[in-house]
Amino acid sequence: MHTPPASPFALSQASRNMGAVLILSLLGVMFGGSVLTWRIVNLPGYLGSPLHQDLWRAGHAHAALFLVLTLVLLPWIDAARGSEGLRWALRILISSASITFPLAFFLGAPNPGTVAPAPALGLLIPGAILLATGLTILVWALLRKAPAPLGQGDAE
């Protein structure tokens, strides 16, 4: 039986589990998009609030964007140098944007009659901080040097 060569981008079990959850979440985003389309076609009041339309459209777009971004980054997270705890923190920090950004947009204009954004739109700030923190730590973990084996330090 042929065994495929080990790939530097083979996913860990943790990333495969996270990937499965993210892919299933995309089904939810697809369903939400179909509900959004149904609302545009069947609810005349929905078209009365451009703010509501724009924020809900942005919510669905950002949910899909950040889910796909996290899926793309899973092999890079597995390749990062550090503990498994660090890699789990990265998976959670980066994927949190797929929840916080859409939540901010959806709650920022909760109903079709909304004329001004609700304070919940402020959730974009912590979402952006979590995402930026995760991406920054990921870059650091990818670029850091491997620790020297015991007894092979820089002794002169």
Secondary structure as a PSIPRED ss2 file (coil, helix, strand):
# PSIPRED VFORMAT (PSIPRED V4.0)

   1 M C   1.000  0.000  0.000
   2 H C   1.000  0.000  0.000
   3 T C   1.000  0.000  0.000
   4 P C   1.000  0.000  0.000
   5 P C   1.000  0.000  0.000
   6 A C   1.000  0.000  0.000
   7 S C   1.000  0.000  0.000
   8 P C   1.000  0.000  0.000
   9 F C   1.000  0.000  0.000
  10 A C   1.000  0.000  0.000
  11 L C   1.000  0.000  0.000
  12 S C   1.000  0.000  0.000
  13 Q H   0.000  1.000  0.000
  14 A H   0.000  1.000  0.000
  15 S H   0.000  1.000  0.000
  16 R H   0.000  1.000  0.000
  17 N H   0.000  1.000  0.000
  18 M H   0.000  1.000  0.000
  19 G H   0.000  1.000  0.000
  20 A H   0.000  1.000  0.000
  21 V H   0.000  1.000  0.000
  22 L H   0.000  1.000  0.000
  23 I H   0.000  1.000  0.000
  24 L H   0.000  1.000  0.000
  25 S H   0.000  1.000  0.000
  26 L H   0.000  1.000  0.000
  27 L H   0.000  1.000  0.000
  28 G H   0.000  1.000  0.000
  29 V H   0.000  1.000  0.000
  30 M H   0.000  1.000  0.000
  31 F H   0.000  1.000  0.000
  32 G H   0.000  1.000  0.000
  33 G H   0.000  1.000  0.000
  34 S H   0.000  1.000  0.000
  35 V H   0.000  1.000  0.000
  36 L H   0.000  1.000  0.000
  37 T H   0.000  1.000  0.000
  38 W H   0.000  1.000  0.000
  39 R H   0.000  1.000  0.000
  40 I H   0.000  1.000  0.000
  41 V H   0.000  1.000  0.000
  42 N H   0.000  1.000  0.000
  43 L C   1.000  0.000  0.000
  44 P H   0.000  1.000  0.000
  45 G H   0.000  1.000  0.000
  46 Y H   0.000  1.000  0.000
  47 L H   0.000  1.000  0.000
  48 G H   0.000  1.000  0.000
  49 S C   1.000  0.000  0.000
  50 P H   0.000  1.000  0.000
  51 L H   0.000  1.000  0.000
  52 H H   0.000  1.000  0.000
  53 Q H   0.000  1.000  0.000
  54 D H   0.000  1.000  0.000
  55 L H   0.000  1.000  0.000
  56 W H   0.000  1.000  0.000
  57 R H   0.000  1.000  0.000
  58 A H   0.000  1.000  0.000
  59 G H   0.000  1.000  0.000
  60 H H   0.000  1.000  0.000
  61 A H   0.000  1.000  0.000
  62 H H   0.000  1.000  0.000
  63 A H   0.000  1.000  0.000
  64 A H   0.000  1.000  0.000
  65 L H   0.000  1.000  0.000
  66 F H   0.000  1.000  0.000
  67 L H   0.000  1.000  0.000
  68 V H   0.000  1.000  0.000
  69 L H   0.000  1.000  0.000
  70 T H   0.000  1.000  0.000
  71 L H   0.000  1.000  0.000
  72 V H   0.000  1.000  0.000
  73 L H   0.000  1.000  0.000
  74 L H   0.000  1.000  0.000
  75 P H   0.000  1.000  0.000
  76 W H   0.000  1.000  0.000
  77 I H   0.000  1.000  0.000
  78 D H   0.000  1.000  0.000
  79 A H   0.000  1.000  0.000
  80 A C   1.000  0.000  0.000
  81 R C   1.000  0.000  0.000
  82 G C   1.000  0.000  0.000
  83 S C   1.000  0.000  0.000
  84 E H   0.000  1.000  0.000
  85 G H   0.000  1.000  0.000
  86 L H   0.000  1.000  0.000
  87 R H   0.000  1.000  0.000
  88 W H   0.000  1.000  0.000
  89 A H   0.000  1.000  0.000
  90 L H   0.000  1.000  0.000
  91 R H   0.000  1.000  0.000
  92 I H   0.000  1.000  0.000
  93 L H   0.000  1.000  0.000
  94 I H   0.000  1.000  0.000
  95 S H   0.000  1.000  0.000
  96 S C   1.000  0.000  0.000
  97 A H   0.000  1.000  0.000
  98 S H   0.000  1.000  0.000
  99 I H   0.000  1.000  0.000
 100 T H   0.000  1.000  0.000
 101 F H   0.000  1.000  0.000
 102 P H   0.000  1.000  0.000
 103 L H   0.000  1.000  0.000
 104 A H   0.000  1.000  0.000
 105 F H   0.000  1.000  0.000
 106 F H   0.000  1.000  0.000
 107 L H   0.000  1.000  0.000
 108 G H   0.000  1.000  0.000
 109 A C   1.000  0.000  0.000
 110 P C   1.000  0.000  0.000
 111 N C   1.000  0.000  0.000
 112 P C   1.000  0.000  0.000
 113 G C   1.000  0.000  0.000
 114 T C   1.000  0.000  0.000
 115 V C   1.000  0.000  0.000
 116 A C   1.000  0.000  0.000
 117 P C   1.000  0.000  0.000
 118 A C   1.000  0.000  0.000
 119 P H   0.000  1.000  0.000
 120 A H   0.000  1.000  0.000
 121 L H   0.000  1.000  0.000
 122 G H   0.000  1.000  0.000
 123 L H   0.000  1.000  0.000
 124 L H   0.000  1.000  0.000
 125 I H   0.000  1.000  0.000
 126 P H   0.000  1.000  0.000
 127 G H   0.000  1.000  0.000
 128 A H   0.000  1.000  0.000
 129 I H   0.000  1.000  0.000
 130 L H   0.000  1.000  0.000
 131 L H   0.000  1.000  0.000
 132 A H   0.000  1.000  0.000
 133 T H   0.000  1.000  0.000
 134 G H   0.000  1.000  0.000
 135 L H   0.000  1.000  0.000
 136 T H   0.000  1.000  0.000
 137 I H   0.000  1.000  0.000
 138 L H   0.000  1.000  0.000
 139 V H   0.000  1.000  0.000
 140 W H   0.000  1.000  0.000
 141 A H   0.000  1.000  0.000
 142 L H   0.000  1.000  0.000
 143 L H   0.000  1.000  0.000
 144 R C   1.000  0.000  0.000
 145 K C   1.000  0.000  0.000
 146 A C   1.000  0.000  0.000
 147 P C   1.000  0.000  0.000
 148 A C   1.000  0.000  0.000
 149 P C   1.000  0.000  0.000
 150 L C   1.000  0.000  0.000
 151 G C   1.000  0.000  0.000
 152 Q C   1.000  0.000  0.000
 153 G C   1.000  0.000  0.000
 154 D C   1.000  0.000  0.000
 155 A C   1.000  0.000  0.000
 156 E C   1.000  0.000  0.000
